[in-house]
């Protein structure tokens, strides 16, 4: 309980920050916040289904039209992103992990961000012997794991082919609503425990891998 008391009141300061003449959006969280920038009050409204979806909509509502910079963080996992800004059709580039948008903001201005979330494979370094030939699965900011309950009772004998196409789908009734990663895999010919004795498979069996968020 003491950690909750310390942490929860600090969440707004993790999501947003201000400097002398700028607003910083550090985390993507559906929220409504009011802050002071350059001596003037401004309201920011975030609408998003992050971390399951990379689309974020930020509405800027200054008390009066004013010029300042809006810095939007680009996560380290994001290899490309697009942003739509009023009267700014050109591509915006990031610097030091943030996209800077400086303009005269009017009430109701909207910034739309789209960060594609393909399923990535993070390959272990070959000099780490214990992890040689292994990969981690990541989608957006979330690392995934495979558990026996979703994969026929065991996962240590599952191999993921290099050319396996991985897909994602949202399961609203699983674990309170999560996006899972799926793809074709195989079970290697190793000894299995069937409850009474070990048996040896002669060849690989094709299986459908299911991975869930690792938290």
PyMOL commands that set and color helices and strands:
alter all, ss='L'
color gray80, all
select helices_A, chain A and resi 2-8+11-15+129-131+148-150
alter helices_A, ss='H'
color red, helices_A
select strands_A, chain A and resi 16-19+22-25+31-37+40-48+55-62+66-73+82-85+94-95+98-105+109-114+119-123+135-139+142-145+158-159+167-171+178-187+191-193+198-200+205-213
alter strands_A, ss='S'
color yellow, strands_A
deselect
rebuild
show_as cartoon
